[in-house]
Protein backbone atom coordinates (compact mmCIF):
# COMPACT_ATOMS: atom_id res chain seq x y z
CA UNK A 1 0.00 0.00 0.00
CA UNK A 2 1.41 3.41 -0.99
CA UNK A 3 2.34 5.71 1.90
CA UNK A 4 0.85 9.18 1.96
CA UNK A 5 3.36 12.06 2.12
CA UNK A 6 3.03 14.75 4.78
CA UNK A 7 4.02 17.42 2.21
CA UNK A 8 2.61 18.80 -1.03
CA UNK A 9 4.75 19.87 -3.98
CA UNK A 10 4.17 23.55 -3.20
CA UNK A 11 5.41 23.06 0.36
CA UNK A 12 8.86 22.19 -0.92
CA UNK A 13 9.14 24.64 -3.83
CA UNK A 14 11.80 27.29 -4.25
CA UNK A 15 10.22 30.79 -4.22
CA UNK A 16 12.41 31.80 -7.18
CA UNK A 17 12.03 28.94 -9.67
CA UNK A 18 8.76 27.56 -8.21
CA UNK A 19 10.13 24.03 -8.53
CA UNK A 20 11.19 21.43 -5.94
CA UNK A 21 14.30 22.59 -4.07
CA UNK A 22 17.63 21.52 -5.60
CA UNK A 23 20.68 21.90 -3.35
CA UNK A 24 18.85 24.27 -0.96
CA UNK A 25 20.67 27.00 0.98
CA UNK A 26 19.41 29.20 3.80
CA UNK A 27 20.04 32.92 4.45
CA UNK A 28 20.38 34.70 7.77
CA UNK A 29 16.71 35.72 7.52
CA UNK A 30 15.83 31.98 7.50
CA UNK A 31 14.47 31.98 3.93
CA UNK A 32 15.61 29.08 1.76
CA UNK A 33 16.25 28.91 -1.99
CA UNK A 34 17.93 26.73 -4.56
CA UNK A 35 21.62 27.53 -4.54
CA UNK A 36 21.71 28.17 -8.30
CA UNK A 37 18.52 30.25 -8.19
CA UNK A 38 19.89 32.50 -5.42
CA UNK A 39 23.21 32.98 -7.22
CA UNK A 40 21.45 33.97 -10.45
CA UNK A 41 19.15 36.33 -8.56
CA UNK A 42 22.10 38.05 -6.89
CA UNK A 43 23.94 38.35 -10.19
CA UNK A 44 20.90 39.91 -11.78
CA UNK A 45 20.26 42.36 -8.93
CA UNK A 46 23.96 42.97 -8.28
CA UNK A 47 23.13 42.80 -4.59
CA UNK A 48 23.11 40.03 -1.99
CA UNK A 49 19.58 40.58 -0.79
CA UNK A 50 16.85 38.06 0.07
CA UNK A 51 14.40 37.65 -2.85
CA UNK A 52 11.52 37.59 -0.35
CA UNK A 53 12.22 40.06 2.48
CA UNK A 54 14.96 42.08 0.69
CA UNK A 55 17.23 41.81 3.70
CA UNK A 56 20.87 42.01 2.67
CA UNK A 57 23.18 39.14 3.52
CA UNK A 58 26.76 39.84 4.59
CA UNK A 59 27.87 36.18 4.46
CA UNK A 60 27.63 33.34 2.00
CA UNK A 61 24.43 31.25 2.30
CA UNK A 62 24.68 28.01 4.28
CA UNK A 63 23.69 24.60 3.00
CA UNK A 64 20.25 23.69 4.40
CA UNK A 65 20.89 20.06 5.37
CA UNK A 66 17.53 19.56 7.06
CA UNK A 67 15.60 20.80 4.02
CA UNK A 68 17.81 18.68 1.74
CA UNK A 69 16.93 15.53 3.70
CA UNK A 70 13.23 16.42 3.68
CA UNK A 71 13.25 16.96 -0.10
CA UNK A 72 15.14 13.70 -0.76
CA UNK A 73 12.74 11.77 1.46
CA UNK A 74 9.73 13.37 -0.22
CA UNK A 75 11.00 12.64 -3.74
CA UNK A 76 11.82 9.04 -2.81
CA UNK A 77 8.36 8.51 -1.34
CA UNK A 78 6.75 10.15 -4.36
CA UNK A 79 8.66 7.85 -6.73
CA UNK A 80 7.67 4.77 -4.75
CA UNK A 81 4.00 5.83 -4.70
CA UNK A 82 4.02 6.37 -8.46
CA UNK A 83 5.58 2.94 -8.97
CA UNK A 84 2.89 1.32 -6.81
CA UNK A 85 0.14 3.05 -8.77
CA UNK A 86 1.65 1.93 -12.08
CA UNK A 87 1.85 -1.66 -10.79
CA UNK A 88 -1.77 -1.58 -9.69
CA UNK A 89 -2.84 -0.22 -13.05
CA UNK A 90 -0.82 -2.87 -14.90
CA UNK A 91 -2.21 -5.74 -12.82
CA UNK A 92 -5.73 -4.44 -13.34
CA UNK A 93 -5.26 -4.40 -17.12
CA UNK A 94 -3.63 -7.87 -17.09
CA UNK A 95 -6.64 -9.41 -15.37
CA UNK A 96 -8.93 -8.59 -18.31
CA UNK A 97 -9.25 -10.08 -21.77
CA UNK A 98 -7.42 -8.03 -24.39
CA UNK A 99 -10.17 -8.76 -26.96
CA UNK A 100 -13.40 -8.39 -24.99
CA UNK A 101 -12.17 -6.37 -21.95
CA UNK A 102 -13.92 -8.82 -19.66
CA UNK A 103 -12.44 -10.44 -16.58
CA UNK A 104 -10.31 -13.54 -17.20
CA UNK A 105 -12.04 -16.39 -15.36
CA UNK A 106 -11.08 -19.58 -17.24
CA UNK A 107 -8.01 -21.39 -18.56
CA UNK A 108 -7.75 -23.55 -21.69
CA UNK A 109 -5.52 -26.57 -21.02
CA UNK A 110 -4.96 -27.38 -24.72
CA UNK A 111 -3.87 -23.87 -25.76
CA UNK A 112 -2.65 -22.83 -22.30
CA UNK A 113 -4.52 -19.54 -22.62
CA UNK A 114 -6.52 -17.45 -20.17
CA UNK A 115 -10.16 -16.94 -21.28
CA UNK A 116 -13.04 -14.66 -20.46
CA UNK A 117 -16.70 -15.78 -20.61
CA UNK A 118 -16.87 -14.81 -24.28
CA UNK A 119 -13.63 -16.60 -25.24
CA UNK A 120 -14.85 -19.70 -23.42
CA UNK A 121 -17.80 -20.16 -25.77
CA UNK A 122 -15.87 -19.28 -28.93
CA UNK A 123 -15.39 -21.82 -31.70
CA UNK A 124 -11.65 -21.92 -31.08
CA UNK A 125 -12.02 -23.36 -27.57
CA UNK A 126 -15.42 -25.10 -27.87
CA UNK A 127 -14.04 -28.66 -27.76
CA UNK A 128 -11.13 -27.94 -25.43
CA UNK A 129 -10.75 -28.79 -21.77
CA UNK A 130 -11.49 -25.59 -19.85
CA UNK A 131 -11.37 -25.08 -16.10
CA UNK A 132 -11.58 -22.16 -13.68
CA UNK A 133 -8.45 -20.05 -13.18
CA UNK A 134 -8.11 -21.08 -9.52
CA UNK A 135 -8.25 -24.79 -10.36
CA UNK A 136 -5.83 -24.47 -13.29
CA UNK A 137 -3.38 -22.44 -11.23
CA UNK A 138 -3.43 -25.07 -8.47
CA UNK A 139 -2.79 -27.92 -10.93
CA UNK A 140 0.05 -26.11 -12.68
CA UNK A 141 1.65 -25.13 -9.39
CA UNK A 142 1.67 -28.78 -8.35
CA UNK A 143 3.30 -29.73 -11.67
CA UNK A 144 5.94 -27.06 -11.25
CA UNK A 145 6.64 -28.09 -7.67
CA UNK A 146 7.16 -31.68 -8.84
CA UNK A 147 9.48 -30.48 -11.62
CA UNK A 148 11.43 -28.48 -9.06
CA UNK A 149 12.25 -31.46 -6.83
CA UNK A 150 15.11 -32.86 -9.01
CA UNK A 151 16.71 -29.42 -9.06
CA UNK A 152 16.55 -29.20 -5.27
CA UNK A 153 18.09 -32.68 -4.99
CA UNK A 154 20.83 -31.66 -7.42
CA UNK A 155 21.49 -28.57 -5.30
CA UNK A 156 21.88 -30.76 -2.21
CA UNK A 157 24.40 -32.96 -4.03
CA UNK A 158 26.39 -29.99 -5.28
CA UNK A 159 26.37 -28.45 -1.81
CA UNK A 160 27.51 -31.72 -0.23
CA UNK A 161 30.41 -32.09 -2.67
CA UNK A 162 31.37 -28.43 -2.22
CA UNK A 163 31.48 -28.92 1.54
CA UNK A 164 33.60 -32.03 1.04
CA UNK A 165 35.95 -29.99 -1.15
CA UNK A 166 36.21 -27.31 1.52
CA UNK A 167 37.05 -29.93 4.14
CA UNK A 168 39.61 -31.47 1.80
CA UNK A 169 41.14 -28.06 1.14
CA UNK A 170 41.61 -27.64 4.90
CA UNK A 171 43.16 -31.11 5.07
CA UNK A 172 45.55 -30.20 2.27
CA UNK A 173 46.66 -27.10 4.14
CA UNK A 174 46.99 -29.09 7.37
CA UNK A 175 48.96 -31.85 5.64
CA UNK A 176 51.21 -29.33 3.94
CA UNK A 177 51.90 -27.55 7.23
CA UNK A 178 52.61 -30.82 9.06
CA UNK A 179 54.80 -32.10 6.25
CA UNK A 180 56.71 -28.84 6.16
CA UNK A 181 57.30 -29.09 9.89
CA UNK A 182 58.62 -32.67 9.52
CA UNK A 183 60.83 -31.77 6.58
CA UNK A 184 62.34 -28.91 8.59
CA UNK A 185 62.85 -31.19 11.60
CA UNK A 186 64.75 -33.67 9.44
CA UNK A 187 66.94 -31.02 7.93
CA UNK A 188 67.70 -29.54 11.36
CA UNK A 189 69.55 -32.78 12.11
CA UNK A 190 71.90 -32.18 9.19
CA UNK A 191 74.80 -29.79 8.91
CA UNK A 192 74.55 -26.21 7.66
CA UNK A 193 75.84 -27.04 4.19
CA UNK A 194 72.73 -29.19 3.61
CA UNK A 195 70.39 -26.17 3.93
CA UNK A 196 70.22 -25.72 0.16
CA UNK A 197 68.83 -29.23 -0.20
CA UNK A 198 66.24 -28.47 2.47
CA UNK A 199 65.10 -25.34 0.68
CA UNK A 200 64.81 -27.23 -2.61
CA UNK A 201 62.58 -29.91 -1.10
CA UNK A 202 60.39 -27.36 0.67
CA UNK A 203 59.98 -25.56 -2.62
CA UNK A 204 58.71 -28.76 -4.23
CA UNK A 205 56.28 -29.27 -1.37
CA UNK A 206 55.09 -25.68 -1.61
CA UNK A 207 54.59 -26.01 -5.34
CA UNK A 208 52.50 -29.17 -4.88
CA UNK A 209 50.46 -27.49 -2.16
CA UNK A 210 49.81 -24.46 -4.35
CA UNK A 211 48.94 -26.59 -7.36
CA UNK A 212 46.56 -28.84 -5.44
CA UNK A 213 45.13 -25.99 -3.40
CA UNK A 214 44.60 -23.98 -6.57
CA UNK A 215 42.94 -26.96 -8.23
CA UNK A 216 40.68 -27.33 -5.21
CA UNK A 217 39.90 -23.59 -5.19
CA UNK A 218 38.93 -23.79 -8.85
CA UNK A 219 36.69 -26.78 -8.14
CA UNK A 220 35.08 -24.99 -5.19
CA UNK A 221 34.65 -21.87 -7.32
CA UNK A 222 33.00 -23.93 -10.06
CA UNK A 223 30.76 -25.70 -7.56
CA UNK A 224 29.87 -22.34 -5.97
CA UNK A 225 28.84 -21.03 -9.37
CA UNK A 226 26.64 -24.07 -9.93
CA UNK A 227 25.18 -23.74 -6.44
CA UNK A 228 24.46 -20.08 -7.11
CA UNK A 229 22.78 -20.86 -10.44
CA UNK A 230 20.67 -23.61 -8.92
CA UNK A 231 19.76 -21.46 -5.90
CA UNK A 232 18.85 -18.56 -8.16
CA UNK A 233 16.71 -20.83 -10.31
CA UNK A 234 14.94 -22.27 -7.28
CA UNK A 235 14.41 -18.80 -5.80
CA UNK A 236 12.93 -17.49 -9.05
CA UNK A 237 10.59 -20.46 -9.40
CA UNK A 238 9.49 -20.36 -5.76
CA UNK A 239 8.86 -16.64 -6.15
CA UNK A 240 6.73 -17.38 -9.20
CA UNK A 241 4.73 -19.90 -7.17
CA UNK A 242 3.72 -17.07 -4.82
CA UNK A 243 2.44 -14.78 -7.57
CA UNK A 244 -1.24 -14.26 -8.41
CA UNK A 245 -2.87 -17.03 -10.37
CA UNK A 246 -3.34 -15.12 -13.62
CA UNK A 247 0.19 -13.84 -13.73
CA UNK A 248 1.48 -17.27 -12.69
CA UNK A 249 -0.36 -19.05 -15.49
CA UNK A 250 1.13 -16.63 -17.99
CA UNK A 251 4.65 -17.52 -16.91
CA UNK A 252 4.11 -21.14 -15.87
CA UNK A 253 5.21 -22.56 -19.21
CA UNK A 254 8.45 -20.60 -19.07
CA UNK A 255 8.97 -21.60 -15.44
CA UNK A 256 8.52 -25.30 -16.25
CA UNK A 257 11.21 -25.04 -18.89
CA UNK A 258 13.47 -23.17 -16.47
CA UNK A 259 12.89 -25.80 -13.80
CA UNK A 260 14.61 -28.41 -15.94
CA UNK A 261 18.18 -28.96 -14.73
CA UNK A 262 20.86 -29.78 -17.32
CA UNK A 263 23.84 -29.72 -14.97
CA UNK A 264 25.68 -32.99 -14.46
CA UNK A 265 26.25 -34.33 -10.95
CA UNK A 266 29.50 -33.08 -9.43
CA UNK A 267 32.47 -35.37 -9.64
CA UNK A 268 33.78 -36.85 -6.41
CA UNK A 269 37.32 -36.15 -5.26
CA UNK A 270 40.11 -38.49 -6.22
CA UNK A 271 43.87 -38.20 -5.78
CA UNK A 272 43.86 -34.62 -4.53
CA UNK A 273 45.73 -34.98 -1.24
CA UNK A 274 49.36 -34.04 -0.74
CA UNK A 275 51.72 -36.84 -1.77
CA UNK A 276 53.35 -36.89 1.66
CA UNK A 277 55.35 -40.02 0.90
CA UNK A 278 57.10 -38.29 -2.00
CA UNK A 279 58.45 -35.60 0.32
CA UNK A 280 59.22 -37.66 3.41
CA UNK A 281 59.90 -41.15 2.14
CA UNK A 282 63.55 -42.16 2.66
CA UNK A 283 64.34 -38.49 3.12
CA UNK A 284 67.50 -38.97 5.18
CA UNK A 285 68.90 -41.55 2.81
CA UNK A 286 68.27 -39.56 -0.35
CA UNK A 287 69.85 -36.44 1.14
CA UNK A 288 72.87 -38.13 2.70
CA UNK A 289 73.40 -40.25 -0.40
CA UNK A 290 74.64 -37.11 -2.12
CA UNK A 291 77.33 -36.83 0.55
CA UNK A 292 78.53 -40.23 1.70
CA UNK A 293 75.92 -42.82 0.87
CA UNK A 294 76.21 -44.22 4.38
CA UNK A 295 72.54 -44.40 5.31
CA UNK A 296 70.59 -47.61 5.21
CA UNK A 297 68.10 -47.70 2.34
CA UNK A 298 64.54 -48.91 2.89
CA UNK A 299 62.83 -49.90 -0.39
CA UNK A 300 59.27 -49.51 0.88
CA UNK A 301 57.73 -46.20 1.93
CA UNK A 302 54.53 -46.20 3.95
CA UNK A 303 51.69 -44.04 2.69
CA UNK A 304 50.14 -41.94 5.51
CA UNK A 305 47.05 -41.27 3.41
CA UNK A 306 46.12 -44.97 3.80
CA UNK A 307 47.23 -45.42 7.42
CA UNK A 308 44.64 -46.30 10.06
CA UNK A 309 44.05 -43.71 12.75
CA UNK A 310 45.47 -46.16 15.30
CA UNK A 311 48.86 -46.16 13.55
CA UNK A 312 51.50 -43.53 14.20
CA UNK A 313 53.95 -43.21 11.29
CA UNK A 314 57.44 -42.07 12.18
CA UNK A 315 59.04 -39.14 10.44
CA UNK A 316 60.91 -41.14 7.83
CA UNK A 317 57.70 -42.88 6.68
CA UNK A 318 59.39 -46.30 6.74
CA UNK A 319 58.17 -47.44 10.15
CA UNK A 320 55.01 -47.23 12.20
CA UNK A 321 53.88 -47.78 15.77
CA UNK A 322 50.47 -49.12 16.78
CA UNK A 323 48.68 -47.25 19.56
CA UNK A 324 45.99 -49.91 20.16
CA UNK A 325 46.16 -52.86 22.52
CA UNK A 326 47.11 -56.32 21.31
CA UNK A 327 43.49 -57.53 21.59
CA UNK A 328 42.25 -54.69 19.39
CA UNK A 329 44.90 -55.10 16.73
CA UNK A 330 43.31 -57.94 14.79
CA UNK A 331 39.73 -59.13 14.46
CA UNK A 332 39.02 -61.87 11.88
CA UNK A 333 35.34 -60.92 11.57
CA UNK A 334 35.71 -57.20 11.17
CA UNK A 335 38.89 -57.07 9.11
CA UNK A 336 42.13 -55.24 9.96
CA UNK A 337 41.99 -52.52 12.60
CA UNK A 338 45.56 -51.27 11.99
CA UNK A 339 46.73 -51.13 8.39
CA UNK A 340 49.00 -49.10 6.13
CA UNK A 341 50.07 -49.65 2.53
CA UNK A 342 53.22 -48.92 0.60
CA UNK A 343 53.24 -45.71 -1.42
CA UNK A 344 54.60 -47.30 -4.61
CA UNK A 345 53.49 -50.07 -6.90
CA UNK A 346 55.69 -53.15 -7.11
CA UNK A 347 57.60 -53.62 -10.38
CA UNK A 348 57.59 -56.90 -12.23
CA UNK A 349 59.95 -59.69 -11.23
CA UNK A 350 60.95 -61.10 -7.88
CA UNK A 351 60.76 -58.87 -4.80
CA UNK A 352 62.12 -59.38 -1.30
CA UNK A 353 62.32 -57.29 1.87
CA UNK A 354 63.40 -57.53 5.45
CA UNK A 355 60.68 -56.33 7.81
CA UNK A 356 61.37 -55.61 11.45
CA UNK A 357 58.24 -56.37 13.48
CA UNK A 358 59.63 -56.11 17.01
CA UNK A 359 58.12 -58.36 19.64
CA UNK A 360 54.49 -58.07 18.45
CA UNK A 361 52.88 -61.48 17.66
CA UNK A 362 49.97 -59.93 15.73
CA UNK A 363 51.09 -58.74 12.29
CA UNK A 364 50.72 -59.65 8.60
CA UNK A 365 52.51 -58.65 5.39
CA UNK A 366 50.65 -59.10 2.13
CA UNK A 367 50.29 -58.02 -1.49
CA UNK A 368 47.15 -56.44 -2.91
CA UNK A 369 46.17 -55.77 -6.50
CA UNK A 370 45.35 -52.11 -7.23
CA UNK A 371 45.15 -49.19 -4.81
CA UNK A 372 42.80 -48.70 -1.84
CA UNK A 373 41.68 -45.90 0.44
CA UNK A 374 42.11 -45.73 4.20
CA UNK A 375 38.47 -46.80 4.69
CA UNK A 376 38.82 -49.76 2.32
CA UNK A 377 42.02 -50.89 4.00
CA UNK A 378 40.23 -51.04 7.36
CA UNK A 379 37.70 -53.59 6.01
CA UNK A 380 40.17 -55.80 4.13
CA UNK A 381 40.01 -59.49 5.02
CA UNK A 382 43.27 -61.49 4.98
CA UNK A 383 43.20 -64.23 2.42
CA UNK A 384 40.21 -62.67 0.61
CA UNK A 385 41.20 -59.12 -0.31
CA UNK A 386 44.96 -59.62 -0.24
CA UNK A 387 47.40 -62.51 -0.27
CA UNK A 388 49.55 -63.41 2.70
CA UNK A 389 53.30 -63.31 2.34
CA UNK A 390 54.05 -63.99 5.99
C-alpha positions in Angstrom: 0.0 0.0 0.0 1.4 3.4 -1.0 2.3 5.7 1.9 0.9 9.2 2.0 3.4 12.1 2.1 3.0 14.8 4.8 4.0 17.4 2.2 2.6 18.8 -1.0 4.8 19.9 -4.0 4.2 23.6 -3.2 5.4 23.1 0.4 8.9 22.2 -0.9 9.1 24.6 -3.8 11.8 27.3 -4.3 10.2 30.8 -4.2 12.4 31.8 -7.2 12.0 28.9 -9.7 8.8 27.6 -8.2 10.1 24.0 -8.5 11.2 21.4 -5.9 14.3 22.6 -4.1 17.6 21.5 -5.6 20.7 21.9 -3.3 18.8 24.3 -1.0 20.7 27.0 1.0 19.4 29.2 3.8 20.0 32.9 4.5 20.4 34.7 7.8 16.7 35.7 7.5 15.8 32.0 7.5 14.5 32.0 3.9 15.6 29.1 1.8 16.2 28.9 -2.0 17.9 26.7 -4.6 21.6 27.5 -4.5 21.7 28.2 -8.3 18.5 30.2 -8.2 19.9 32.5 -5.4 23.2 33.0 -7.2 21.5 34.0 -10.5 19.1 36.3 -8.6 22.1 38.0 -6.9 23.9 38.3 -10.2 20.9 39.9 -11.8 20.3 42.4 -8.9 24.0 43.0 -8.3 23.1 42.8 -4.6 23.1 40.0 -2.0 19.6 40.6 -0.8 16.9 38.1 0.1 14.4 37.7 -2.9 11.5 37.6 -0.3 12.2 40.1 2.5 15.0 42.1 0.7 17.2 41.8 3.7 20.9 42.0 2.7 23.2 39.1 3.5 26.8 39.8 4.6 27.9 36.2 4.5 27.6 33.3 2.0 24.4 31.2 2.3 24.7 28.0 4.3 23.7 24.6 3.0 20.2 23.7 4.4 20.9 20.1 5.4 17.5 19.6 7.1 15.6 20.8 4.0 17.8 18.7 1.7 16.9 15.5 3.7 13.2 16.4 3.7 13.3 17.0 -0.1 15.1 13.7 -0.8 12.7 11.8 1.5 9.7 13.4 -0.2 11.0 12.6 -3.7 11.8 9.0 -2.8 8.4 8.5 -1.3 6.7 10.2 -4.4 8.7 7.9 -6.7 7.7 4.8 -4.7 4.0 5.8 -4.7 4.0 6.4 -8.5 5.6 2.9 -9.0 2.9 1.3 -6.8 0.1 3.0 -8.8 1.6 1.9 -12.1 1.8 -1.7 -10.8 -1.8 -1.6 -9.7 -2.8 -0.2 -13.1 -0.8 -2.9 -14.9 -2.2 -5.7 -12.8 -5.7 -4.4 -13.3 -5.3 -4.4 -17.1 -3.6 -7.9 -17.1 -6.6 -9.4 -15.4 -8.9 -8.6 -18.3 -9.3 -10.1 -21.8 -7.4 -8.0 -24.4 -10.2 -8.8 -27.0 -13.4 -8.4 -25.0 -12.2 -6.4 -22.0 -13.9 -8.8 -19.7 -12.4 -10.4 -16.6 -10.3 -13.5 -17.2 -12.0 -16.4 -15.4 -11.1 -19.6 -17.2 -8.0 -21.4 -18.6 -7.7 -23.5 -21.7 -5.5 -26.6 -21.0 -5.0 -27.4 -24.7 -3.9 -23.9 -25.8 -2.7 -22.8 -22.3 -4.5 -19.5 -22.6 -6.5 -17.4 -20.2 -10.2 -16.9 -21.3 -13.0 -14.7 -20.5 -16.7 -15.8 -20.6 -16.9 -14.8 -24.3 -13.6 -16.6 -25.2 -14.8 -19.7 -23.4 -17.8 -20.2 -25.8 -15.9 -19.3 -28.9 -15.4 -21.8 -31.7 -11.6 -21.9 -31.1 -12.0 -23.4 -27.6 -15.4 -25.1 -27.9 -14.0 -28.7 -27.8 -11.1 -27.9 -25.4 -10.7 -28.8 -21.8 -11.5 -25.6 -19.8 -11.4 -25.1 -16.1 -11.6 -22.2 -13.7 -8.5 -20.1 -13.2 -8.1 -21.1 -9.5 -8.2 -24.8 -10.4 -5.8 -24.5 -13.3 -3.4 -22.4 -11.2 -3.4 -25.1 -8.5 -2.8 -27.9 -10.9 0.1 -26.1 -12.7 1.7 -25.1 -9.4 1.7 -28.8 -8.4 3.3 -29.7 -11.7 5.9 -27.1 -11.3 6.6 -28.1 -7.7 7.2 -31.7 -8.8 9.5 -30.5 -11.6 11.4 -28.5 -9.1 12.2 -31.5 -6.8 15.1 -32.9 -9.0 16.7 -29.4 -9.1 16.6 -29.2 -5.3 18.1 -32.7 -5.0 20.8 -31.7 -7.4 21.5 -28.6 -5.3 21.9 -30.8 -2.2 24.4 -33.0 -4.0 26.4 -30.0 -5.3 26.4 -28.4 -1.8 27.5 -31.7 -0.2 30.4 -32.1 -2.7 31.4 -28.4 -2.2 31.5 -28.9 1.5 33.6 -32.0 1.0 35.9 -30.0 -1.1 36.2 -27.3 1.5 37.1 -29.9 4.1 39.6 -31.5 1.8 41.1 -28.1 1.1 41.6 -27.6 4.9 43.2 -31.1 5.1 45.6 -30.2 2.3 46.7 -27.1 4.1 47.0 -29.1 7.4 49.0 -31.8 5.6 51.2 -29.3 3.9 51.9 -27.6 7.2 52.6 -30.8 9.1 54.8 -32.1 6.2 56.7 -28.8 6.2 57.3 -29.1 9.9 58.6 -32.7 9.5 60.8 -31.8 6.6 62.3 -28.9 8.6 62.8 -31.2 11.6 64.8 -33.7 9.4 66.9 -31.0 7.9 67.7 -29.5 11.4 69.6 -32.8 12.1 71.9 -32.2 9.2 74.8 -29.8 8.9 74.6 -26.2 7.7 75.8 -27.0 4.2 72.7 -29.2 3.6 70.4 -26.2 3.9 70.2 -25.7 0.2 68.8 -29.2 -0.2 66.2 -28.5 2.5 65.1 -25.3 0.7 64.8 -27.2 -2.6 62.6 -29.9 -1.1 60.4 -27.4 0.7 60.0 -25.6 -2.6 58.7 -28.8 -4.2 56.3 -29.3 -1.4 55.1 -25.7 -1.6 54.6 -26.0 -5.3 52.5 -29.2 -4.9 50.5 -27.5 -2.2 49.8 -24.5 -4.3 48.9 -26.6 -7.4 46.6 -28.8 -5.4 45.1 -26.0 -3.4 44.6 -24.0 -6.6 42.9 -27.0 -8.2 40.7 -27.3 -5.2 39.9 -23.6 -5.2 38.9 -23.8 -8.9 36.7 -26.8 -8.1 35.1 -25.0 -5.2 34.7 -21.9 -7.3 33.0 -23.9 -10.1 30.8 -25.7 -7.6 29.9 -22.3 -6.0 28.8 -21.0 -9.4 26.6 -24.1 -9.9 25.2 -23.7 -6.4 24.5 -20.1 -7.1 22.8 -20.9 -10.4 20.7 -23.6 -8.9 19.8 -21.5 -5.9 18.8 -18.6 -8.2 16.7 -20.8 -10.3 14.9 -22.3 -7.3 14.4 -18.8 -5.8 12.9 -17.5 -9.0 10.6 -20.5 -9.4 9.5 -20.4 -5.8 8.9 -16.6 -6.2 6.7 -17.4 -9.2 4.7 -19.9 -7.2 3.7 -17.1 -4.8 2.4 -14.8 -7.6 -1.2 -14.3 -8.4 -2.9 -17.0 -10.4 -3.3 -15.1 -13.6 0.2 -13.8 -13.7 1.5 -17.3 -12.7 -0.4 -19.1 -15.5 1.1 -16.6 -18.0 4.6 -17.5 -16.9 4.1 -21.1 -15.9 5.2 -22.6 -19.2 8.4 -20.6 -19.1 9.0 -21.6 -15.4 8.5 -25.3 -16.2 11.2 -25.0 -18.9 13.5 -23.2 -16.5 12.9 -25.8 -13.8 14.6 -28.4 -15.9 18.2 -29.0 -14.7 20.9 -29.8 -17.3 23.8 -29.7 -15.0 25.7 -33.0 -14.5 26.2 -34.3 -11.0 29.5 -33.1 -9.4 32.5 -35.4 -9.6 33.8 -36.8 -6.4 37.3 -36.1 -5.3 40.1 -38.5 -6.2 43.9 -38.2 -5.8 43.9 -34.6 -4.5 45.7 -35.0 -1.2 49.4 -34.0 -0.7 51.7 -36.8 -1.8 53.4 -36.9 1.7 55.4 -40.0 0.9 57.1 -38.3 -2.0 58.4 -35.6 0.3 59.2 -37.7 3.4 59.9 -41.2 2.1 63.6 -42.2 2.7 64.3 -38.5 3.1 67.5 -39.0 5.2 68.9 -41.6 2.8 68.3 -39.6 -0.3 69.9 -36.4 1.1 72.9 -38.1 2.7 73.4 -40.3 -0.4 74.6 -37.1 -2.1 77.3 -36.8 0.6 78.5 -40.2 1.7 75.9 -42.8 0.9 76.2 -44.2 4.4 72.5 -44.4 5.3 70.6 -47.6 5.2 68.1 -47.7 2.3 64.5 -48.9 2.9 62.8 -49.9 -0.4 59.3 -49.5 0.9 57.7 -46.2 1.9 54.5 -46.2 4.0 51.7 -44.0 2.7 50.1 -41.9 5.5 47.0 -41.3 3.4 46.1 -45.0 3.8 47.2 -45.4 7.4 44.6 -46.3 10.1 44.1 -43.7 12.7 45.5 -46.2 15.3 48.9 -46.2 13.6 51.5 -43.5 14.2 54.0 -43.2 11.3 57.4 -42.1 12.2 59.0 -39.1 10.4 60.9 -41.1 7.8 57.7 -42.9 6.7 59.4 -46.3 6.7 58.2 -47.4 10.2 55.0 -47.2 12.2 53.9 -47.8 15.8 50.5 -49.1 16.8 48.7 -47.2 19.6 46.0 -49.9 20.2 46.2 -52.9 22.5 47.1 -56.3 21.3 43.5 -57.5 21.6 42.3 -54.7 19.4 44.9 -55.1 16.7 43.3 -57.9 14.8 39.7 -59.1 14.5 39.0 -61.9 11.9 35.3 -60.9 11.6 35.7 -57.2 11.2 38.9 -57.1 9.1 42.1 -55.2 10.0 42.0 -52.5 12.6 45.6 -51.3 12.0 46.7 -51.1 8.4 49.0 -49.1 6.1 50.1 -49.6 2.5 53.2 -48.9 0.6 53.2 -45.7 -1.4 54.6 -47.3 -4.6 53.5 -50.1 -6.9 55.7 -53.2 -7.1 57.6 -53.6 -10.4 57.6 -56.9 -12.2 59.9 -59.7 -11.2 60.9 -61.1 -7.9 60.8 -58.9 -4.8 62.1 -59.4 -1.3 62.3 -57.3 1.9 63.4 -57.5 5.4 60.7 -56.3 7.8 61.4 -55.6 11.5 58.2 -56.4 13.5 59.6 -56.1 17.0 58.1 -58.4 19.6 54.5 -58.1 18.4 52.9 -61.5 17.7 50.0 -59.9 15.7 51.1 -58.7 12.3 50.7 -59.6 8.6 52.5 -58.7 5.4 50.7 -59.1 2.1 50.3 -58.0 -1.5 47.1 -56.4 -2.9 46.2 -55.8 -6.5 45.4 -52.1 -7.2 45.1 -49.2 -4.8 42.8 -48.7 -1.8 41.7 -45.9 0.4 42.1 -45.7 4.2 38.5 -46.8 4.7 38.8 -49.8 2.3 42.0 -50.9 4.0 40.2 -51.0 7.4 37.7 -53.6 6.0 40.2 -55.8 4.1 40.0 -59.5 5.0 43.3 -61.5 5.0 43.2 -64.2 2.4 40.2 -62.7 0.6 41.2 -59.1 -0.3 45.0 -59.6 -0.2 47.4 -62.5 -0.3 49.6 -63.4 2.7 53.3 -63.3 2.3 54.0 -64.0 6.0 
